[in-house]
Amino acid sequence: MPPFNFIKQEVRPNTIPDPKVDATFRRVAKNAITFSLWKIDEDRLEAVARSQYGTFYDNSAYIIYAANLVGHYANHETITREQKPNVVLERYIHYWLGRNVSEQNRSNVMHKIQELDSYLGNVGAIYRETQNHESPRFLSYFKKGYDILSGALINSPQRPRLYQLRSRKWLRSIEQDTIEWSHFNSDYIMVLQTETTTFVWIGRSSSNIERRSALTWVQKQNSGCPIVIVDDGYEQAMTAAQKELWNALLPLQKRMVCQASQLVTECTDSSSNKFRIYKCNLRGRLHLDQLDVGLPAKDDLSDAHGVYLLDNYGQSIWLWVGAQAPQAEALSAMGNGRAFVKKKKYADNTLVVRVVEGHEPVEFKRLFSNWLNLGQENTRGHKPVSTKFGKLDAHSLCERPKMAADTQLVDDGRGERVVYRVLGDQVQELPASKTVVFTTNASYVVKYSVQCATVVPADLASVGIKSIIYQWNGSEASAESIATANNIAMVAFEALKEAGMLVQLYEFDEPPHFLQIFDGKLIIMRGQRSEMLYCNNNNNGDLKTNVMLETFLLKVYGDASYNSKSVEEHPLSSITSKDCYVIKTSHVWVWCGQSSTGDAREMAKSVGALMGEYTLILEGKESKEFWQSVAMYFNQALVINGHANSCGSSTTSSSSGAGSMCNGSSNGGSVSPTLSNNCYLNTCVPSKPRPPVQLFLVWWQQSSLRYEEIIGFEQQDLSADCTYILDTGTLTYVWLGAQAQQQEKYTSIAQCYVQNAPFGRRSATALAVVRQYQEPNVFKGFFESWQNKYGKDFLSYEQMRKELGSSAAPSNIAAVNGASPLILNGRQKDFDGHKKYPLPVLTQEMDMLPAEINPLKREVHLTHDDFVSVFKMSFYDFDELPKWKKTELKKQYRLF
């Protein structure tokens, strides 16, 4: 690859002396939790007053320094608190560049960043932020939103002013230099402030959460002037006086409103997560050597003396600096990243981040498929629930949501369960039995009643749910079986008369509570066994009495009732000394490797007991009778000694189902292989620790799933009119707000997220759906200080608008007989969803029309006001006319 040249205005020379630290930086306590903000004014550094945090000027550059305890999050309200010298802090440095910042200020901010970085020991993560393209971590500092003011209007009169408001989670208000239609967009809310009136223009494609945030912002900013709400395309509904005031600044005859739909990153193909890694080599000038790696792993960053560049396909550029790399390379890394962006011709606003070995932020770690946050395992300090549940343990799960969340156990699994087996379109209820056998060619629906070990109302409220509907799909289950089971599970979930949760999962991705309800004794057998198990109405799959099942081998995974199951394997390619097996021939044998733990052996013995009297066999003490009895399954040549890799090799058989799963072990017991997009991977994933929990605000836009990550989330971040995804590493929860739209698409949301997770590591493929006010304890426990009654006083956008008493026309998105006005007579009328143009543009000759306009459908690109003015009727009335009549009218007005 050709060498890259440095970008002069944003980088210092490659070798620099220790910088002279600005006196303003020296006031920063090196070992304290803190949040500081500075503004670069030409060559001066000015500390921003705390009252002005969240206000930026678009012609300036700013520096933010945030320090917090590991696993915690700082924001603009953080109070500085000194810490002991041995306390480890996470340090983040951001420099923000306004849209109109000068080249001199760009250069100055880089100099100051290097001073601050050196002062703090070159261990902080450095983020390059640009206006309107800020990182999720930057946005998390200003959860109530922030304002970007125009530097060109500092000395101008306060009114009139035009503001553009957008972004779902963190409202971003941007003051415009001029007042003209070119700033308008149907995705945004626009605020026009005059001396006497404040107009709030609602873009037709904006979301309810943006509209609510905008009205709240306007009420805080308003100085007593009347507030008038104007709907996109319905401007003629204003009174004559209001239109006169509006037209003086924004003539309606010049109206031109586009629809950009460029809010946030869209779900992309999963292959985009396989970013490229380069090793940086400084040979006079920067050279990059691309590493030949498949799925990037932590081990690819092997040189502690070097620097690596990670290209996330233009979405972000990461510079990883080894702990023993020279200081000069640490300081010049950001410049190298910017040079790479320029060379690749990526957008100038591409996020560039420098991280240092041993101090990597979670955003960096999750780019790698095998990089788990080792500090996450026991951050809350809760003791794990014991293998043998007792009254105290079960009560603790009800009483302590954080323990339930850590273990992902709603209760102790002793509630009532009803199991349905689905094969094709055939559904049969299985009789209650201690022995539960699933086959890989079928799907199963389990209805479970939660059993609380308490009658205390507060604890019952903490548990949150009374029923769980589980849907389990085997690896060989047909599309018909899965669809039938899905329909049964959905109907059961919707029919719940009490608080409940829906969980959909695939074989070998079973969450702890699902295994716990079977007491860790769930048996999964190959699909070929299906007919043998369920012949002659033997619906319970009795392994003791079914003569058709004379011989089989089960591998026992796990070492506790909440992580154990037994899977049939045939043929067997290898056996490690950490494995435990149950072999049924003419006798029942329980074989335990010499490195298996006592708990794992106990689970294997409990499975063996389901089949009758068994004999325990320890590795190295096998009898001749044992070897003769199990010869067709088991032989000494397969046994690898105890020093073998804990992740056993997968079977080489081409057969599918339970017999062809890859195997792994951890913590003394085997751990299930992973499932990604319903395909098994030959990888071993340890059961602990889990990846950091992540929360995303998600929504559908133009048939694509879009999302915003919320870093440092809390319950207050959940809004009743939105849908969220909480990825815990074990379960992917879909949280449905009580007033969220398109709730019927919640399973599609989860599936799209799983298939296109916005990071390298694998997301949990077990999906859970929970509703607002019906959250289970395993969900609540991931939030600090959960309040069951929070959100009961939620005000919708329509309610807020009504309280304002706007004199404008009612919103075009208001409900009509319980349905959106865009849906009438059962047919989709997407009139308001089309890009709008002035009438003169639409009446041009065909070859002069904008590319996205269908010449035969010009009328849908009129605003509502223009449509009524031309056709003397609404679009909905027009669409009910006969086709010939519509064509005649369109020809009459040159719209055909």
Secondary structure, DSSP 8 states (H G I E B T S, - for coil): ---B---GGG---SS-------TTGGGS-TTEEEEEEEEEETTEEEE--GGGTTEEETT-EEEEEEEEETT----TT---EE--TT--EEEEEEEEE-TT--HHHHHHHHHHHHHHHHHTTS-SEEEEEETT---HHHHHT-TT-EEEE-GGGTTS-S-SEEEEEE-SSS-EEEE-SS-SGGG-BTTSEEEEE-SS-EEEEE-TT--HHHHHHHHHHHHHH--S--EEEEETT-GGGS-HHHHHHHHHHS-GGG---B-----S-B---GGGGS-EEEEEEESSSEEEEE---SS--GGG---TTSEEEEE-TTSEEEEEE-TTS-HHHHHHHHHHHHHHHHHHT--TT-EEEEEETT---HHHHTTSTT---GGGTTTT------SS--HHHHHHHHH-HHHHHHHT-SS-S-S-EEEEEEETTEEEEE---S--EEETTSEEEEEEE---S---HHHHHHH--SEEEEEEE-TT--HHHHHHHHHHHHHHHHT-SS-EEEEEEETT---HHHHHTTTT--EEE-GGGHHHHTGGG-TT--TTT-TT---EEEEEE-SSTTT-EEEE--S---B-TT-EEEEESSSEEEEE-TT--HHHHHHHHHHHHTTSSEEEEETT---HHHHHHTTTT--GGGB--TTS-SS---------GGGG----EETTEE----EETTEE-S----SSS----EEEEEEEETTEEEEEEETT--GGG--TTSEEEEE-SS-EEEEE-TT-S-GGGHHHHHHHHHHT-SSSS-----EEEEETT---HHHHTTSTT--TTTTTT---HHHHHHHHT--S---TTS-BTTB-TTEETTEE--GGGS----HHHHTS-GGGS-TT--GGGGGGGS-HHHHHHHHSS-HHHHHTS-HHHHHHHHHHTT--
